[in-house]
Amino acid sequence: MRTLALFFCSLFISSCSENSPILNVDVLVVGGGTSGVAAGLQSARSGVNTLIVEETSWLGGMLTSAGVSAVDGNYNLPAGIWGEFQSRLIAYYGSRDSLKTGWVSNVLFEPSVGNQVFCEMVNQEKNLNVYFDTVWKDIERENNCWKVTLLRPDGTTEIVVSKVLIDATELGDVAKSCGVGYDIGMESRDLTNESIAPDNANGIIQDLTYVAILKDYGVDVTIPEPKGYSPTEFACACANQLCKSPKEPDRIWSKDKMITYGKLPNNKYMINWPIEGNDYYINLVEMLPEERKEALQAAKDHTIRFIYFLQKELGYNTLGLADDEYPTSDKLPFIPYHRESRRIHGLVRFNLNHIMNPYDQQYPLYRTCIAVGDYPVDHHHTRYRGGEELPDLYFHPIPSYGLPLGVMIPKDIDGLIVAEKSISVSNIVNGTTRLQPVVLQIGQAAGALAALAVSQDKDIDEVSVRDVQDIILDSKGYLLPYLDVPVSDKKFASYQRIGASGILRGKGKNIGWSNQTWLRADSVLLSAELEDLCNFYPKIKNKVDLKSLKPVSVEELMGLIQDIAKSEGKDLSSDFEKIWLDCGLERWNPNVDITRGEMAVIVDHILDPFHSKAVNIKGEFIQ
């Protein structure tokens, strides 16, 4: 099917304007931000010709270009490229502890170092090229190809024709241009069935932030008083004599607590302060580029006024905008920190109920997961006037979760994958999927999906979910957020595959700030816990007492495995001890109780249910 499409692509190229040079690639990633750089890396590593187009001179988006260099969550889930990025930061600074400079995060770094790390990673990939300082101007779809017109730094235009297009822009602008349906703001409770959603839909999005990276110069560097400055605008950012009526009386901390929130290595400070600080409400999603530029100047001015407040009212007069971070005229980041964008109408819409009760939903989306997150639902609305009328979405507790593949695939538009924060999730869930480690994983999965579509000659929605998940696992990524075993353990992939098959269910819980999920691998397997194995292999149902809480012995489990293998047409040896040891398990005693983890390894190695039954994009078994 796609072979014919490639023929039409070549015709399409020849029909383009002769006034602009033409480049043909397999995968085009528009946006070199957090998800875009991960998508490009994974696509190239999968062996296809890939181009990233980035409008600034940096890679990394919110992690670097927007200055949010304090990573939120997933500290114990170092999945794929996120884990690789973290390891490179540790190598650069010398130790893991050297990244724990501020109290808001366990991973803090200078934005310029993050950009350097991403550039080093990109430069190692022979199948990957990056166009910096390049803006896309027009997108067309014809003959199963995408034609994207680019404006290059020298003012000339270039046309790129690609088989697969990935929207990794900050606000989902490419998806809109391609005709994808989307939502902006909060959905109603009737639509999502989320208990904490508002009664009625609205167009309110989260505050954005123009982050500032300050540096301690050791001398007074107080800036001139900015136009429109009033200390009352920031009076209750921390405990001080100016604060009379705080909006959040339970979160009034000392000025030292505030300033060390985002302390970075090398005596720098990330200023991304949500409590009456430099958060700023503006909804510019549907604005034109020039309108956005004008609107964002107000956000920049807001941050400059906050810097002056820190210097003049709080005494931090030796802290000024770092002169060795951003090559911008105002020393501010290239882009603001966008917490929210368009959210596409995808093949799957992921909501809070899928996180809270993954096994009790209409569709078993947990079987299709390609990324994990463990950060609470965190929404910023303090600068929106009327925010008291909104749902309380401040660190709403959740268990850790897996994110399904279908959120990246838009309805009714072929050849397009959507990443970054524009995936198909509810407004509430965006409050956790927007965080940096999750977005890196979203990008990695987008790159894997795109490369498979190209290499297998398939449309995006025809690519096997399991094939994408195999690439994620091969890249040391997580499908489900089990804390039982590290990614370096030889049992890791087996746990992930059995969990994603639905044969063993994880247990999610929230403990304070910690959101967790456990496979309970070391717990003894009970007879009643074989229900999902019986549902997967119904021919053994009459051999298991699913109402019993009696432990299952090693011998009993091996007998069931033998029965299943026979029913599946597999020739299984009766030498159970050899099978046990061949699976990498360390002890053999047929009379002891088997653990859930041992059961997962045995079932995975012998029966391979993960690959033997394909699933569709909603997690249903394909007959």
Secondary structure per residue as TSV (DSSP state, phi and psi in degrees):
chain	resnum	aa	ss	phi	psi
A	1	M	-	360.0	-49.1
A	2	R	H	-78.3	-18.2
A	3	T	H	-60.6	-42.4
A	4	L	H	-64.6	-37.5
A	5	A	H	-62.5	-37.8
A	6	L	H	-65.4	-36.1
A	7	F	H	-61.0	-45.2
A	8	F	H	-66.1	-32.5
A	9	C	H	-58.1	-44.2
A	10	S	H	-64.4	-38.0
A	11	L	H	-65.0	-39.4
A	12	F	H	-61.3	-42.5
A	13	I	H	-61.4	-45.7
A	14	S	H	-66.5	-21.5
A	15	S	H	-88.5	-6.1
A	16	C	S	-71.6	165.8
A	17	S	-	-58.9	135.0
A	18	E	T	-78.7	-5.2
A	19	N	T	-80.7	-15.0
A	20	S	S	-123.1	138.1
A	21	P	-	-63.9	153.9
A	22	I	E	-124.0	133.4
A	23	L	E	-121.2	133.6
A	24	N	E	-108.5	125.7
A	25	V	E	-132.0	164.0
A	26	D	E	-77.5	-48.3
A	27	V	E	-129.6	128.4
A	28	L	E	-112.3	123.9
A	29	V	E	-107.8	115.6
A	30	V	E	-95.3	109.0
A	31	G	-	114.1	116.2
A	32	G	-	-100.6	34.9
A	33	G	S	-80.9	-153.5
A	34	T	H	-60.6	-50.9
A	35	S	H	-77.5	-32.3
A	36	G	H	-65.5	-43.3
A	37	V	H	-67.7	-36.5
A	38	A	H	-67.6	-40.1
A	39	A	H	-62.7	-44.6
A	40	G	H	-63.5	-42.7
A	41	L	H	-60.9	-48.6
A	42	Q	H	-69.2	-39.8
A	43	S	H	-60.0	-46.7
A	44	A	H	-65.4	-41.6
A	45	R	H	-65.1	-23.5
A	46	S	T	-84.0	1.5
A	47	G	T	96.5	14.2
A	48	V	-	-114.2	152.9
A	49	N	-	-72.4	119.6
A	50	T	E	-129.9	140.8
A	51	L	E	-126.8	131.4
A	52	I	E	-104.0	132.0
A	53	V	E	-111.0	120.0
A	54	E	-	-127.2	133.0
A	55	E	S	-79.3	-15.7
A	56	T	S	-106.4	-173.2
A	57	S	S	-99.0	10.1
A	58	W	-	-122.7	161.3
A	59	L	S	-110.8	148.6
A	60	G	-	120.0	-14.6
A	61	G	G	57.1	-125.2
A	62	M	G	-62.0	-28.8
A	63	L	G	-70.2	-25.1
A	64	T	T	-132.1	-63.8
A	65	S	T	-64.0	-25.6
A	66	A	T	-100.4	-6.1
A	67	G	-	82.8	8.7
A	68	V	-	-87.5	67.0
A	69	S	-	-92.7	37.9
A	70	A	B	-127.8	107.0
A	71	V	-	-76.9	136.4
A	72	D	-	-103.5	112.1
A	73	G	S	84.2	178.8
A	74	N	-	59.8	27.7
A	75	Y	T	-64.5	-33.5
A	76	N	T	-100.1	9.0
A	77	L	-	-129.1	71.4
A	78	P	-	-78.1	70.8
A	79	A	-	-78.3	124.5
A	80	G	H	53.0	-127.8
A	81	I	H	-63.7	-30.6
A	82	W	H	-61.0	-45.3
A	83	G	H	-64.7	-37.7
A	84	E	H	-65.7	-43.5
A	85	F	H	-61.0	-45.5
A	86	Q	H	-61.3	-43.2
A	87	S	H	-63.1	-37.9
A	88	R	H	-69.3	-34.8
A	89	L	H	-65.0	-42.0
A	90	I	H	-60.6	-43.2
A	91	A	H	-63.3	-38.5
A	92	Y	H	-67.2	-46.0
A	93	Y	H	-89.6	-12.0
A	94	G	S	106.5	-23.0
A	95	S	S	-166.2	162.7
A	96	R	S	-64.9	-39.7
A	97	D	G	-63.8	-26.1
A	98	S	G	-70.1	-11.3
A	99	L	G	-91.5	-8.0
A	100	K	-	-97.0	59.5
A	101	T	-	-89.8	-23.9
A	102	G	S	-121.9	163.2
A	103	W	T	-88.7	-8.6
A	104	V	T	-79.6	-15.9
A	105	S	-	-152.6	159.6
A	106	N	S	-94.8	-5.4
A	107	V	-	-134.2	99.1
A	108	L	B	-123.5	144.9
A	109	F	-	-158.4	162.9
A	110	E	-	-74.4	133.8
A	111	P	H	-54.5	-38.3
A	112	S	H	-64.0	-32.4
A	113	V	H	-70.5	-40.2
A	114	G	H	-59.7	-43.0
A	115	N	H	-62.0	-42.6
A	116	Q	H	-60.5	-42.4
A	117	V	H	-62.4	-47.8
A	118	F	H	-62.7	-40.1
A	119	C	H	-63.9	-38.9
A	120	E	H	-62.9	-41.3
A	121	M	H	-64.1	-43.5
A	122	V	H	-65.4	-41.2
A	123	N	H	-66.5	-15.3
A	124	Q	T	-85.2	-6.8
A	125	E	-	-102.2	114.5
A	126	K	T	-69.7	-23.7
A	127	N	T	-92.1	8.8
A	128	L	E	-123.6	132.9
A	129	N	E	-128.2	152.9
A	130	V	E	-128.1	131.5
A	131	Y	E	-101.3	108.9
A	132	F	-	-86.5	162.2
A	133	D	S	50.6	39.0
A	134	T	-	-125.0	135.5
A	135	V	E	-118.3	136.7
A	136	W	E	-82.5	141.2
A	137	K	E	-115.1	-31.0
A	138	D	E	-154.7	145.7
A	139	I	E	-133.9	132.7
A	140	E	E	-131.9	150.0
A	141	R	E	-118.8	123.0
A	142	E	E	-156.0	136.8
A	143	N	T	53.5	42.5
A	144	N	T	63.0	23.7
A	145	C	E	-129.0	159.5
A	146	W	E	-106.4	133.1
A	147	K	E	-114.7	115.7
A	148	V	E	-117.3	123.4
A	149	T	E	-91.0	126.4
A	150	L	E	-113.0	144.8
A	151	L	E	-103.0	113.6
A	152	R	-	-84.9	165.1
A	153	P	T	-58.2	-28.1
A	154	D	T	-86.4	7.0
A	155	G	S	90.1	-4.9
A	156	T	-	-85.4	163.4
A	157	T	E	-108.4	151.6
A	158	E	E	-139.1	145.2
A	159	I	E	-107.8	128.3
A	160	V	E	-113.0	129.2
A	161	V	E	-110.6	127.2
A	162	S	E	-133.8	156.7
A	163	K	E	-81.4	-39.8
A	164	V	E	-127.0	139.5
A	165	L	E	-118.6	133.1
A	166	I	E	-116.1	122.0
A	167	D	E	-86.8	105.7
A	168	A	-	-117.6	28.5
A	169	T	-	-74.0	162.5
A	170	E	S	-68.4	-30.2
A	171	L	S	-123.5	12.6
A	172	G	-	72.6	30.0
A	173	D	H	-66.6	-36.1
A	174	V	H	-65.8	-44.0
A	175	A	H	-57.2	-43.0
A	176	K	H	-61.8	-45.0
A	177	S	H	-62.9	-29.0
A	178	C	T	-83.3	-4.4
A	179	G	T	93.0	17.2
A	180	V	-	-76.0	137.8
A	181	G	-	-73.3	150.4
A	182	Y	E	-158.4	168.2
A	183	D	E	-120.4	152.3
A	184	I	-	-131.3	131.9
A	185	G	S	89.4	-159.9
A	186	M	B	-93.3	131.6
A	187	E	-	-79.4	162.3
A	188	S	-	-79.9	158.8
A	189	R	H	-61.2	-33.6
A	190	D	H	-63.9	-30.9
A	191	L	H	-78.4	-45.5
A	192	T	H	-98.0	-16.4
A	193	N	-	60.1	26.5
A	194	E	-	-90.4	127.4
A	195	S	T	-65.0	-26.1
A	196	I	T	-99.4	5.5
A	197	A	S	-72.4	155.4
A	198	P	-	-69.5	158.5
A	199	D	S	-62.2	-38.3
A	200	N	S	-123.2	145.5
A	201	A	-	-66.5	152.7
A	202	N	B	-148.9	171.0
A	203	G	-	-100.6	21.6
A	204	I	-	-82.6	128.2
A	205	I	-	-111.4	175.3
A	206	Q	-	-73.2	156.1
A	207	D	-	-59.0	146.3
A	208	L	E	-101.7	173.2
A	209	T	E	-142.6	130.3
A	210	Y	-	-91.0	99.8
A	211	V	-	-68.4	150.9
A	212	A	E	-123.2	136.9
A	213	I	E	-105.6	111.2
A	214	L	E	-98.2	156.1
A	215	K	E	-132.8	142.0
A	216	D	E	-86.0	111.0
A	217	Y	-	-89.6	-10.3
A	218	G	S	78.6	-4.4
A	219	V	S	-135.1	166.3
A	220	D	-	-67.0	118.4
A	221	V	-	-123.2	29.1
A	222	T	-	-58.4	131.3
A	223	I	-	-81.8	161.1
A	224	P	-	-60.0	150.5
A	225	E	-	-59.5	122.6
A	226	P	-	-69.7	153.2
A	227	K	T	-60.8	134.8
A	228	G	T	80.2	8.7
A	229	Y	-	-68.2	135.7
A	230	S	-	-145.2	125.8
A	231	P	G	-61.8	-21.4
A	232	T	G	-65.2	-22.6
A	233	E	G	-62.8	-28.9
A	234	F	S	-126.6	15.2
A	235	A	T	-55.4	-36.2
A	236	C	T	-105.9	29.1
A	237	A	S	-67.1	-24.5
A	238	C	S	-158.6	176.8
A	239	A	S	-71.5	118.5
A	240	N	S	-162.5	169.9
A	241	Q	T	-68.4	-15.3
A	242	L	T	-81.0	-19.4
A	243	C	-	-79.7	117.7
A	244	K	S	-115.2	-43.1
A	245	S	S	-132.7	79.2
A	246	P	-	-67.7	141.6
A	247	K	S	-68.6	-31.0
A	248	E	-	-126.5	80.1
A	249	P	G	-62.1	-21.4
A	250	D	G	-81.9	-4.5
A	251	R	G	-128.5	50.8
A	252	I	-	-105.3	102.2
A	253	W	-	-105.9	168.6
A	254	S	-	-67.0	161.6
A	255	K	H	-66.2	-32.7
A	256	D	H	-68.7	-36.7
A	257	K	H	-63.9	-38.7
A	258	M	H	-67.7	-46.3
A	259	I	H	-73.2	-26.8
A	260	T	T	-89.9	-1.8
A	261	Y	T	-47.6	-52.2
A	262	G	T	-117.4	41.1
A	263	K	E	-65.1	131.8
A	264	L	E	-107.9	166.0
A	265	P	T	-58.9	159.2
A	266	N	T	63.3	36.3
A	267	N	T	61.8	40.7
A	268	K	E	-118.3	163.4
A	269	Y	E	-136.8	126.2
A	270	M	E	-87.1	121.8
A	271	I	E	-104.1	98.3
A	272	N	-	-140.5	63.0
A	273	W	-	-97.2	117.7
A	274	P	T	-83.7	-14.1
A	275	I	T	-94.8	93.9
A	276	E	T	50.5	38.1
A	277	G	T	-110.5	-125.3
A	278	N	S	-100.2	13.8
A	279	D	E	-61.6	150.2
A	280	Y	E	-148.7	131.3
A	281	Y	-	-92.7	123.6
A	282	I	-	-160.3	133.7
A	283	N	-	-105.4	97.6
A	284	L	-	-109.6	13.7
A	285	V	T	-56.4	-44.4
A	286	E	T	-94.4	6.7
A	287	M	S	-75.3	156.4
A	288	L	-	-74.7	159.9
A	289	P	H	-51.8	-44.6
A	290	E	H	-67.9	-36.2
A	291	E	H	-65.7	-39.2
A	292	R	H	-62.6	-43.6
A	293	K	H	-59.2	-43.6
A	294	E	H	-67.2	-42.3
A	295	A	H	-66.1	-37.3
A	296	L	H	-72.5	-21.9
A	297	Q	H	-62.4	-34.6
A	298	A	H	-65.4	-36.8
A	299	A	H	-68.0	-39.5
A	300	K	H	-62.1	-45.5
A	301	D	H	-60.4	-36.7
A	302	H	H	-61.2	-45.0
A	303	T	H	-66.1	-40.2
A	304	I	H	-61.6	-40.7
A	305	R	H	-63.2	-36.7
A	306	F	H	-67.8	-38.9
A	307	I	H	-60.1	-43.4
A	308	Y	H	-62.7	-39.0
A	309	F	H	-58.7	-46.0
A	310	L	H	-60.9	-41.3
A	311	Q	H	-73.3	-47.2
A	312	K	H	-86.0	-46.2
A	313	E	T	-87.7	-30.3
A	314	L	S	-106.0	-4.5
A	315	G	S	86.4	9.7
A	316	Y	-	-88.3	56.6
A	317	N	T	-80.1	-4.6
A	318	T	T	-94.7	-1.4
A	319	L	E	-98.0	123.6
A	320	G	E	-139.5	168.0
A	321	L	E	-55.3	128.8
A	322	A	-	-62.2	134.9
A	323	D	S	-94.9	3.6
A	324	D	S	-124.1	25.0
A	325	E	S	-109.8	-73.7
A	326	Y	-	-100.9	132.0
A	327	P	-	-83.2	47.2
A	328	T	S	-107.8	157.2
A	329	S	T	-65.9	-29.8
A	330	D	T	-101.1	1.7
A	331	K	S	67.4	8.3
A	332	L	S	-89.0	164.0
A	333	P	-	-59.2	162.2
A	334	F	S	-62.8	-38.7
A	335	I	S	-136.6	159.5
A	336	P	-	-78.0	168.2
A	337	Y	B	-87.2	103.7
A	338	H	-	-86.8	118.2
A	339	R	-	-87.9	-14.6
A	340	E	-	-150.2	147.5
A	341	S	-	-142.4	-164.2
A	342	R	-	-61.9	150.1
A	343	R	E	-124.2	115.9
A	344	I	E	-69.5	161.6
A	345	H	-	-88.3	101.8
A	346	G	B	-100.2	178.9
A	347	L	S	-63.8	-22.5
A	348	V	S	-135.1	137.3
A	349	R	-	-112.4	116.6
A	350	F	B	-92.3	126.2
A	351	N	-	-127.6	-179.2
A	352	L	H	-62.2	-32.3
A	353	N	H	-64.7	-34.7
A	354	H	H	-65.0	-31.1
A	355	I	H	-77.0	-45.7
A	356	M	H	-72.0	-38.1
A	357	N	-	-138.3	71.1
A	358	P	G	-63.5	-24.2
A	359	Y	G	-94.7	1.0
A	360	D	G	-119.6	27.8
A	361	Q	S	-104.6	168.0
A	362	Q	S	-58.7	-39.8
A	363	Y	S	-120.1	139.9
A	364	P	-	-81.4	69.6
A	365	L	G	-63.9	-21.8
A	366	Y	G	-59.9	-21.6
A	367	R	G	-73.4	-13.3
A	368	T	G	-111.6	14.3
A	369	C	E	-74.9	148.5
A	370	I	E	-135.2	2.5
A	371	A	E	-157.4	160.3
A	372	V	E	-134.0	153.6
A	373	G	E	-143.6	153.7
A	374	D	-	-140.2	18.6
A	375	Y	-	-93.5	145.8
A	376	P	-	-62.0	167.2
A	377	V	B	-71.7	112.2
A	378	D	-	-124.8	109.6
A	379	H	-	-113.6	141.3
A	380	H	-	-109.3	112.4
A	381	H	-	-136.1	16.5
A	382	T	T	-70.2	-22.9
A	383	R	T	-94.2	-0.6
A	384	Y	S	-83.8	126.9
A	385	R	T	-73.2	120.6
A	386	G	T	101.5	11.6
A	387	G	G	-61.7	-21.6
A	388	E	G	-66.1	-15.7
A	389	E	G	-88.2	-5.7
A	390	L	S	-87.8	161.1
A	391	P	-	-60.2	152.0
A	392	D	-	-79.3	100.5
A	393	L	-	-114.5	27.4
A	394	Y	S	-83.8	105.1
A	395	F	S	51.3	52.0
A	396	H	B	-63.6	124.9
A	397	P	-	-71.7	140.2
A	398	I	-	-143.9	162.2
A	399	P	-	-77.6	166.4
A	400	S	-	-66.7	164.6
A	401	Y	E	-151.2	163.1
A	402	G	E	-106.1	144.6
A	403	L	E	-104.7	125.6
A	404	P	E	-76.4	151.1
A	405	L	G	-60.7	-36.4
A	406	G	G	-63.4	-13.6
A	407	V	G	-69.5	-16.6
A	408	M	G	-95.9	-7.8
A	409	I	S	-105.9	112.6
A	410	P	B	-72.8	152.9
A	411	K	T	-71.3	138.5
A	412	D	T	67.4	7.9
A	413	I	-	-124.3	115.9
A	414	D	T	-84.8	151.8
A	415	G	T	76.5	9.2
A	416	L	E	-122.8	135.2
A	417	I	E	-121.5	138.1
A	418	V	E	-114.8	129.6
A	419	A	-	-123.8	-151.4
A	420	E	T	54.5	-132.0
A	421	K	T	-101.0	10.2
A	422	S	-	-98.2	15.9
A	423	I	S	-70.2	168.9
A	424	S	S	-85.5	80.2
A	425	V	B	-129.4	164.7
A	426	S	-	-72.9	162.0
A	427	N	H	-56.5	-41.6
A	428	I	H	-64.3	-47.3
A	429	V	H	-66.2	-29.2
A	430	N	H	-53.8	-25.8
A	431	G	H	-65.9	-12.1
A	432	T	H	-119.5	-33.5
A	433	T	H	-73.7	-12.5
A	434	R	T	-76.8	-11.3
A	435	L	S	-72.6	153.3
A	436	Q	H	-56.1	-48.9
A	437	P	H	-62.3	-35.7
A	438	V	H	-68.1	-42.7
A	439	V	H	-66.4	-35.6
A	440	L	H	-60.2	-42.4
A	441	Q	H	-68.3	-37.6
A	442	I	H	-58.1	-45.4
A	443	G	H	-62.7	-42.2
A	444	Q	H	-62.5	-43.2
A	445	A	H	-65.7	-37.5
A	446	A	H	-61.6	-42.0
A	447	G	H	-65.0	-39.7
A	448	A	H	-64.1	-45.5
A	449	L	H	-62.7	-43.9
A	450	A	H	-62.6	-45.6
A	451	A	H	-64.4	-38.3
A	452	L	H	-65.3	-41.3
A	453	A	H	-59.6	-39.4
A	454	V	H	-72.1	-51.7
A	455	S	H	-70.2	-28.4
A	456	Q	T	-95.7	0.8
A	457	D	T	59.9	46.0
A	458	K	-	-127.6	157.8
A	459	D	-	-71.1	157.0
A	460	I	G	-57.3	-42.9
A	461	D	G	-78.1	-0.3
A	462	E	G	-96.5	-11.5
A	463	V	S	-70.1	137.5
A	464	S	-	-66.8	131.4
A	465	V	H	-55.6	-43.6
A	466	R	H	-64.3	-33.4
A	467	D	H	-64.6	-42.1
A	468	V	H	-63.4	-45.5
A	469	Q	H	-63.1	-35.0
A	470	D	H	-61.4	-40.9
A	471	I	H	-64.8	-41.4
A	472	I	H	-59.9	-46.5
A	473	L	H	-65.4	-41.1
A	474	D	H	-63.0	-25.3
A	475	S	T	-93.7	14.9
A	476	K	T	63.2	36.6
A	477	G	-	-97.9	165.5
A	478	Y	-	-102.7	142.2
A	479	L	S	-95.4	-40.9
A	480	L	S	-131.5	149.1
A	481	P	-	-87.8	50.1
A	482	Y	B	-70.2	133.1
A	483	L	-	-95.1	0.4
A	484	D	S	-67.7	-31.0
A	485	V	S	-145.6	134.4
A	486	P	-	-72.2	161.5
A	487	V	T	-63.2	-21.9
A	488	S	T	-79.2	-12.8
A	489	D	S	-75.6	143.1
A	490	K	T	-66.6	-17.8
A	491	K	T	-88.3	-6.4
A	492	F	H	-54.5	-53.2
A	493	A	H	-64.1	-36.9
A	494	S	H	-63.0	-44.6
A	495	Y	H	-59.4	-44.9
A	496	Q	H	-63.9	-44.3
A	497	R	H	-67.5	-41.7
A	498	I	H	-69.0	-37.7
A	499	G	H	-64.0	-42.6
A	500	A	H	-74.6	-12.5
A	501	S	H	-84.3	-17.2
A	502	G	T	85.1	12.9
A	503	I	S	-82.7	-28.7
A	504	L	S	-128.4	137.1
A	505	R	-	-100.1	136.0
A	506	G	-	-79.7	162.9
A	507	K	E	-116.6	114.7
A	508	G	E	-95.4	147.5
A	509	K	E	-156.8	159.6
A	510	N	E	-117.8	126.1
A	511	I	E	-127.8	100.8
A	512	G	T	60.7	-121.3
A	513	W	T	-87.7	-3.2
A	514	S	E	-97.1	122.8
A	515	N	E	-109.2	123.1
A	516	Q	E	-133.7	160.6
A	517	T	E	-144.2	134.3
A	518	W	E	-124.7	136.9
A	519	L	-	-78.2	-15.3
A	520	R	-	58.0	51.3
A	521	A	T	-63.5	-30.4
A	522	D	T	-89.5	-2.4
A	523	S	S	-79.3	148.6
A	524	V	B	-67.4	137.2
A	525	L	-	-76.6	128.2
A	526	L	B	-100.6	153.6
A	527	S	G	-56.8	-40.7
A	528	A	G	-63.0	-23.2
A	529	E	G	-81.4	2.3
A	530	L	G	-89.3	5.4
A	531	E	H	-59.0	-44.0
A	532	D	H	-72.2	-29.8
A	533	L	H	-65.2	-40.5
A	534	C	H	-67.2	-35.7
A	535	N	H	-67.2	-33.9
A	536	F	H	-73.4	-38.6
A	537	Y	S	-124.5	78.0
A	538	P	G	-62.0	-16.3
A	539	K	G	-69.3	-12.3
A	540	I	G	-102.0	3.9
A	541	K	G	-57.7	-37.7
A	542	N	G	-75.6	-1.2
A	543	K	G	-105.9	2.9
A	544	V	S	-129.2	133.5
A	545	D	-	-89.9	96.2
A	546	L	T	-77.4	-1.8
A	547	K	T	-98.0	-5.0
A	548	S	-	-90.6	142.7
A	549	L	-	-101.2	20.2
A	550	K	-	-73.4	136.4
A	551	P	B	-62.3	148.8
A	552	V	-	-98.1	129.4
A	553	S	B	-81.3	163.6
A	554	V	H	-57.9	-44.5
A	555	E	H	-64.1	-40.9
A	556	E	H	-63.8	-43.7
A	557	L	H	-64.7	-41.6
A	558	M	H	-64.9	-34.4
A	559	G	H	-64.4	-42.2
A	560	L	H	-63.5	-41.8
A	561	I	H	-60.7	-40.5
A	562	Q	H	-63.8	-41.3
A	563	D	H	-64.3	-41.8
A	564	I	H	-65.3	-44.4
A	565	A	H	-58.7	-41.8
A	566	K	H	-63.2	-43.7
A	567	S	H	-67.8	-23.8
A	568	E	T	-92.6	2.8
A	569	G	T	78.4	20.4
A	570	K	-	-95.7	140.5
A	571	D	-	-93.5	104.7
A	572	L	-	-110.2	130.0
A	573	S	-	-63.5	149.9
A	574	S	S	-88.8	1.6
A	575	D	-	-84.8	83.7
A	576	F	H	-62.9	-35.6
A	577	E	H	-62.0	-44.0
A	578	K	H	-63.9	-42.8
A	579	I	H	-59.2	-45.1
A	580	W	H	-58.1	-49.8
A	581	L	H	-69.6	-35.3
A	582	D	H	-64.2	-25.2
A	583	C	T	-80.6	-1.4
A	584	G	T	86.9	10.5
A	585	L	-	-83.7	147.1
A	586	E	-	-94.4	-26.4
A	587	R	-	-122.2	147.4
A	588	W	-	-127.6	115.8
A	589	N	-	-151.6	103.9
A	590	P	T	-64.1	-13.7
A	591	N	T	-97.5	-9.0
A	592	V	S	-86.1	164.2
A	593	D	B	-73.9	136.5
A	594	I	-	-85.3	146.5
A	595	T	B	-89.5	163.3
A	596	R	H	-62.9	-37.6
A	597	G	H	-66.5	-41.2
A	598	E	H	-63.8	-40.8
A	599	M	H	-59.9	-42.4
A	600	A	H	-61.0	-43.6
A	601	V	H	-65.7	-45.3
A	602	I	H	-61.6	-49.2
A	603	V	H	-62.9	-41.7
A	604	D	H	-63.8	-47.5
A	605	H	H	-71.4	-36.9
A	606	I	H	-91.2	-45.2
A	607	L	H	-98.6	-25.8
A	608	D	-	48.9	55.1
A	609	P	H	-64.1	-27.1
A	610	F	H	-58.3	-40.0
A	611	H	H	-98.2	-19.4
A	612	S	H	-77.7	-22.2
A	613	K	S	-127.1	108.1
A	614	A	-	-70.2	153.1
A	615	V	B	-122.3	152.3
A	616	N	-	-87.7	-176.1
A	617	I	T	-65.9	-16.6
A	618	K	T	-101.3	7.0
A	619	G	S	88.5	2.6
A	620	E	-	-79.9	144.9
A	621	F	B	-69.3	136.4
A	622	I	-	-88.4	118.7
A	623	Q	-	-76.2	360.0
